[in-house]
């Protein structure tokens, strides 16, 4: 942490913040140069895009050391996005609309940062975007643009900084990781366009991801050309996971049927308020209905649907998604007042 220690417990807290973990990929097959190269690519992406969790606007996991199949990375104090939301649901807790938007914003920023933009175009593809790939760290503890002394005592507060809103909403820092299924993109010198790549080989490292329903339509087409836009479609599923309090897209549907739905442009529907009574009780209906009307919730739904654009050429890039969300954030601040005590906007 860049802040000087204050109080008696900061030594222990700093040690926890600085905790690291050794990550070693288990090789369940014979060694190959391909697998070694994929791990080198992961290390390179993390080195180029990763930042310490204490850094502002840092949504890619930092790598501290790397050697072959092992790396040293910061310890994710709050687990991953899947565990975080499941634990809240287990405890009967809802995410507020503002918290959902802030988590979604960080997911989008992390994907954009991991795409390693150069000359206005992405140069890297993650190729396995899902909630498990987003690690969570303790929320930021300092405020940069607002008077921290007012928080918790003022009835309401206009908060324009996303960082400050995270502080007040107790939203953890989210960082994307696991880039060893990705690929680097090339650019056409003749047309100044991104060259698509394919996944035709059934022994390819992407096969495991193809078995899930978090992929883009083009991933389920034989030898279809793909670009960074595939990650944006998968980001839509991550936003769905956040908006639905941890529901898996196409839950209860067999994979083959789910693939046909994806190819046909059918996207998963958000759960209806009555579906929440199983986990939260009858009183959940009113809360879910109110949250669904909230501007931050509606804004995130709009972004999710933009990510789910069927035609990859018409789908926004990760940069465009981030810009769209930042603009929506500015609009939210113009329309609403951040209600400090309830961790949400009052409009």
C-alpha positions as CSV (number, residue, x, y, z in Angstrom):
1,X,0.0,0.0,0.0
2,X,1.2,3.5,-0.8
3,X,-0.4,4.9,2.4
4,X,1.5,5.2,5.6
5,X,0.5,2.8,8.4
6,X,-2.2,4.1,10.8
7,X,-3.4,2.3,13.9
8,X,-2.3,-0.9,15.5
9,X,-3.6,-3.4,13.0
10,X,-2.0,-2.0,9.8
11,X,1.0,-4.3,10.0
12,X,-1.1,-7.4,9.8
13,X,-3.3,-5.8,7.2
14,X,-0.4,-4.8,5.0
15,X,1.0,-8.4,5.2
16,X,-2.4,-9.7,4.1
17,X,-2.5,-7.2,1.2
18,X,1.0,-8.2,0.1
19,X,0.4,-12.0,0.4
20,X,1.4,-13.9,-2.7
21,X,0.6,-17.4,-4.1
22,X,2.6,-19.8,-6.2
23,X,0.5,-20.9,-9.2
24,X,1.7,-24.0,-11.0
25,X,-0.2,-25.5,-14.0
26,X,-0.6,-29.2,-13.7
27,X,0.4,-30.9,-17.0
28,X,-1.8,-33.9,-17.6
29,X,-0.1,-34.9,-20.8
30,X,3.3,-35.1,-22.3
31,X,5.3,-31.9,-22.4
32,X,5.0,-29.9,-25.6
33,X,6.4,-26.6,-26.8
34,X,2.9,-25.5,-27.5
35,X,1.9,-25.7,-23.8
36,X,5.1,-24.0,-22.7
37,X,4.5,-21.2,-25.2
38,X,0.9,-20.7,-24.0
39,X,2.2,-20.2,-20.5
40,X,4.8,-17.7,-21.7
41,X,2.1,-15.8,-23.4
42,X,0.1,-15.7,-20.1
43,X,3.1,-14.3,-18.3
44,X,3.7,-11.7,-21.0
45,X,0.1,-10.5,-20.9
46,X,0.1,-10.3,-17.1
47,X,3.4,-8.5,-17.1
48,X,2.3,-5.9,-19.7
49,X,-1.3,-5.3,-18.4
50,X,-1.2,-6.4,-14.8
51,X,-1.1,-4.0,-11.9
52,X,-1.0,-4.3,-8.1
53,X,-4.5,-4.5,-6.6
54,X,-3.8,-1.3,-4.7
55,X,-3.3,0.5,-7.9
56,X,-6.1,2.7,-9.2
57,X,-7.9,1.4,-12.3
58,X,-6.0,-2.0,-12.2
59,X,-8.2,-4.8,-13.4
60,X,-5.6,-7.3,-14.7
61,X,-3.8,-9.7,-12.3
62,X,-0.2,-8.7,-11.8
63,X,2.5,-11.3,-12.2
64,X,5.5,-11.0,-9.9
65,X,7.7,-13.9,-11.1
66,X,7.5,-16.5,-13.8
67,X,9.3,-19.7,-14.7
68,X,8.0,-22.2,-17.3
69,X,4.7,-23.5,-15.8
70,X,4.9,-21.6,-12.5
71,X,4.2,-18.0,-11.5
72,X,4.0,-15.9,-8.4
73,X,1.0,-13.7,-8.2
74,X,-0.8,-11.6,-5.5
75,X,-3.2,-13.6,-3.3
76,X,-6.9,-12.9,-4.1
77,X,-8.2,-12.1,-0.6
78,X,-11.9,-12.3,-1.7
79,X,-11.7,-15.4,-3.9
80,X,-13.2,-15.2,-7.4
81,X,-16.4,-13.7,-8.7
82,X,-18.3,-17.0,-8.7
83,X,-17.5,-17.6,-5.0
84,X,-18.2,-14.0,-4.0
85,X,-21.7,-13.9,-5.5
86,X,-22.6,-17.5,-4.3
87,X,-21.6,-16.6,-0.8
88,X,-23.8,-13.6,-0.8
89,X,-26.7,-15.6,-2.1
90,X,-26.0,-18.3,0.5
91,X,-26.2,-15.6,3.2
92,X,-29.4,-14.2,1.8
93,X,-27.7,-11.0,0.6
94,X,-28.4,-9.1,-2.6
95,X,-26.1,-7.0,-4.7
96,X,-27.3,-3.4,-5.0
97,X,-27.7,-2.1,-8.5
98,X,-24.8,0.2,-8.0
99,X,-22.6,-2.6,-6.8
100,X,-23.6,-4.7,-9.8
101,X,-22.7,-1.8,-12.2
102,X,-19.3,-1.3,-10.5
103,X,-18.4,-5.0,-10.7
104,X,-19.5,-5.0,-14.4
105,X,-17.5,-1.9,-15.1
106,X,-14.4,-3.5,-13.6
107,X,-14.9,-6.7,-15.7
108,X,-15.2,-4.6,-18.9
109,X,-12.1,-2.6,-18.0
110,X,-10.1,-5.7,-17.2
111,X,-11.0,-7.3,-20.5
112,X,-10.1,-4.1,-22.3
113,X,-6.7,-3.9,-20.5
114,X,-6.0,-7.6,-21.2
115,X,-6.7,-7.0,-24.9
116,X,-3.5,-5.0,-25.0
117,X,-4.6,-2.3,-27.4
118,X,-2.1,-0.8,-29.8
119,X,-2.9,1.7,-32.5
120,X,-6.5,1.6,-31.6
121,X,-6.9,-2.2,-32.0
122,X,-6.7,-5.2,-29.7
123,X,-3.6,-7.4,-30.0
124,X,-4.6,-10.2,-27.6
125,X,-7.6,-12.5,-27.0
126,X,-8.4,-14.1,-23.7
127,X,-10.6,-16.9,-25.2
128,X,-11.9,-18.2,-21.9
129,X,-13.9,-15.3,-20.3
130,X,-16.2,-16.5,-17.5
131,X,-16.9,-15.5,-13.9
132,X,-14.2,-17.9,-12.5
133,X,-11.5,-15.9,-14.3
134,X,-12.1,-12.7,-12.3
135,X,-10.3,-12.6,-8.9
136,X,-11.4,-10.3,-6.1
137,X,-9.4,-8.3,-3.7
138,X,-10.4,-6.2,-0.7
139,X,-12.1,-3.0,-1.6
140,X,-10.0,0.2,-1.8
141,X,-9.6,2.0,1.5
142,X,-9.0,5.6,0.6
143,X,-11.0,8.2,-1.2
144,X,-9.4,10.5,-3.7
145,X,-12.1,12.9,-4.9
146,X,-14.5,13.0,-1.9
147,X,-14.3,13.9,1.7
148,X,-14.0,10.6,3.5
149,X,-15.1,12.2,6.8
150,X,-18.6,12.9,5.4
151,X,-19.2,9.3,4.4
152,X,-21.6,7.5,6.8
153,X,-22.7,10.8,8.3
154,X,-24.1,12.7,5.4
155,X,-27.6,11.7,4.2
156,X,-26.5,11.6,0.6
157,X,-23.4,12.5,-1.4
158,X,-22.7,13.1,-5.1
159,X,-20.0,10.7,-6.1
160,X,-18.6,11.1,-9.6
161,X,-15.5,9.0,-9.2
162,X,-15.9,5.3,-9.8
163,X,-13.0,4.7,-7.3
164,X,-14.9,6.6,-4.6
165,X,-18.1,4.8,-5.3
166,X,-16.3,1.5,-4.8
167,X,-15.0,2.7,-1.5
168,X,-18.4,3.7,-0.3
169,X,-20.2,0.6,-1.7
170,X,-17.7,-1.8,-0.3
171,X,-17.2,-3.3,-3.8
172,X,-14.0,-5.4,-4.1
173,X,-11.4,-4.8,-6.7
174,X,-11.8,-7.2,-9.6
175,X,-9.0,-8.5,-11.7
176,X,-9.1,-10.8,-14.7
177,X,-6.4,-13.6,-15.0
178,X,-5.6,-16.9,-16.7
179,X,-4.5,-16.0,-20.2
180,X,-3.0,-19.4,-21.3
181,X,-5.8,-20.2,-23.7
182,X,-5.5,-16.9,-25.4
183,X,-3.7,-15.9,-28.6
184,X,-2.0,-12.8,-30.0
185,X,-3.7,-11.1,-32.9
186,X,-2.1,-10.0,-36.1
187,X,-3.0,-7.0,-38.3
188,X,-3.4,-6.9,-42.1
189,X,-1.0,-4.4,-43.6
190,X,-3.1,-4.2,-46.7
191,X,-6.5,-3.5,-45.2
192,X,-5.5,-2.2,-41.7
193,X,-7.8,-4.8,-40.1
194,X,-7.4,-7.4,-37.4
195,X,-6.7,-10.8,-39.0
196,X,-9.2,-13.5,-37.7
197,X,-7.9,-16.8,-36.3
198,X,-9.5,-20.2,-36.1
199,X,-9.8,-23.2,-33.7
200,X,-10.0,-26.1,-36.1
201,X,-7.8,-28.6,-34.3
202,X,-9.7,-30.7,-31.8
203,X,-6.5,-31.1,-29.8
204,X,-6.2,-27.4,-29.4
205,X,-6.1,-25.8,-26.0
206,X,-9.5,-24.1,-26.6
207,X,-11.4,-27.3,-26.7
208,X,-12.2,-27.2,-23.0
209,X,-13.8,-23.8,-23.3
210,X,-15.8,-25.0,-26.3
211,X,-17.6,-27.4,-23.9
212,X,-19.0,-24.5,-21.9
213,X,-21.9,-22.2,-22.8
214,X,-20.0,-19.0,-22.1
215,X,-18.7,-18.8,-25.7
216,X,-19.6,-16.6,-28.6
217,X,-21.6,-18.0,-31.5
218,X,-18.6,-18.1,-33.8
219,X,-16.8,-20.4,-31.3
220,X,-19.3,-23.1,-32.0
221,X,-19.0,-22.9,-35.8
222,X,-16.4,-25.2,-37.4
223,X,-13.2,-23.3,-38.3
224,X,-15.0,-19.9,-38.1
225,X,-12.7,-16.9,-38.1
226,X,-12.6,-15.2,-34.7
227,X,-11.2,-12.0,-33.2
228,X,-11.2,-10.2,-29.8
229,X,-15.0,-9.7,-30.3
230,X,-15.5,-13.3,-29.0
231,X,-14.4,-12.1,-25.6
232,X,-16.9,-9.3,-25.6
233,X,-19.8,-11.8,-26.2
234,X,-18.6,-13.8,-23.2
235,X,-18.4,-10.6,-21.2
236,X,-22.1,-10.4,-21.7
237,X,-22.5,-13.7,-19.9
238,X,-20.4,-12.4,-17.0
239,X,-22.6,-9.4,-16.8
240,X,-25.6,-11.7,-16.8
241,X,-24.1,-13.7,-13.9
242,X,-23.7,-10.4,-11.9
243,X,-27.2,-9.2,-12.8
244,X,-28.9,-12.5,-11.9
245,X,-27.1,-12.9,-8.6
246,X,-25.1,-15.9,-9.7
247,X,-27.3,-17.7,-12.2
248,X,-25.4,-19.6,-15.0
249,X,-26.4,-18.7,-18.5
250,X,-28.7,-21.3,-20.0
251,X,-29.0,-23.1,-16.7
252,X,-30.9,-26.4,-16.8
253,X,-30.3,-26.7,-20.6
254,X,-28.1,-29.4,-22.1
255,X,-25.0,-28.3,-23.9
256,X,-26.1,-29.2,-27.4
257,X,-29.4,-27.5,-27.0
258,X,-27.7,-24.5,-25.5
259,X,-25.3,-24.3,-28.5
260,X,-28.3,-24.2,-30.9
261,X,-29.8,-21.4,-28.9
262,X,-26.6,-19.4,-29.0
263,X,-26.2,-20.0,-32.8
264,X,-29.8,-18.9,-33.3
265,X,-29.3,-15.7,-31.4
266,X,-31.4,-16.7,-28.3
267,X,-29.9,-15.2,-25.2
268,X,-30.6,-16.2,-21.6
269,X,-33.5,-14.4,-19.9
270,X,-32.9,-12.8,-16.5
271,X,-34.7,-14.5,-13.7
272,X,-38.2,-13.3,-12.8
273,X,-38.7,-11.9,-9.3
274,X,-40.7,-14.9,-8.1
275,X,-37.7,-17.1,-8.9
276,X,-35.8,-15.4,-6.1
277,X,-38.2,-16.7,-3.4
278,X,-36.4,-20.1,-3.3
279,X,-33.1,-18.6,-2.1
280,X,-34.3,-15.4,-0.4
281,X,-37.9,-15.8,0.7
282,X,-41.1,-14.0,-0.4
283,X,-39.8,-10.6,0.7
284,X,-37.2,-10.8,-2.1
285,X,-39.9,-10.1,-4.8
286,X,-40.3,-6.4,-3.9
287,X,-36.5,-5.9,-3.7
288,X,-35.8,-7.5,-7.1
289,X,-38.6,-5.5,-8.7
290,X,-37.3,-2.2,-7.3
291,X,-33.7,-3.1,-8.3
292,X,-34.8,-3.9,-11.9
293,X,-36.2,-0.4,-12.2
294,X,-33.0,1.2,-11.0
295,X,-31.1,3.3,-13.6
296,X,-27.8,1.5,-12.8
297,X,-29.4,-1.9,-13.2
298,X,-31.1,-0.9,-16.5
299,X,-27.8,0.6,-17.8
300,X,-25.9,-2.7,-17.1
301,X,-28.7,-4.7,-18.9
302,X,-28.2,-2.4,-21.9
303,X,-24.5,-3.1,-22.0
304,X,-25.1,-6.9,-21.6
305,X,-27.4,-6.9,-24.6
306,X,-24.8,-4.9,-26.6
307,X,-22.2,-7.5,-25.8
308,X,-24.6,-10.2,-27.1
309,X,-24.8,-8.8,-30.6
310,X,-25.0,-11.9,-32.8
311,X,-22.9,-10.7,-35.7
312,X,-19.3,-10.3,-34.5
313,X,-18.7,-7.5,-37.0
314,X,-21.5,-5.5,-35.4
315,X,-20.5,-6.3,-31.9
316,X,-18.7,-3.5,-29.9
317,X,-15.1,-3.9,-29.0
318,X,-14.0,-4.0,-25.4
319,X,-12.8,-0.4,-25.8
320,X,-16.3,0.6,-27.0
321,X,-17.9,-1.2,-24.1
322,X,-15.8,0.6,-21.6
323,X,-16.5,3.9,-23.2
324,X,-20.2,3.2,-23.2
325,X,-20.2,2.2,-19.5
326,X,-18.2,5.3,-18.6
327,X,-20.7,7.5,-20.4
328,X,-23.6,5.7,-18.6
329,X,-21.8,6.3,-15.3
330,X,-21.7,10.0,-16.1
331,X,-25.4,10.0,-16.9
332,X,-26.2,8.2,-13.7
333,X,-24.4,10.9,-11.7
334,X,-26.3,13.6,-13.5
335,X,-29.7,11.8,-12.8
336,X,-29.1,10.4,-9.4
337,X,-27.5,11.0,-6.0
338,X,-25.4,8.3,-4.4
339,X,-27.2,7.3,-1.2
340,X,-24.3,6.6,1.1
341,X,-26.0,4.7,3.9
342,X,-27.7,2.3,1.6
343,X,-24.9,1.9,-0.9
344,X,-27.0,2.8,-3.9
345,X,-28.2,5.7,-6.0
346,X,-31.4,7.5,-5.0
347,X,-33.0,8.9,-8.1
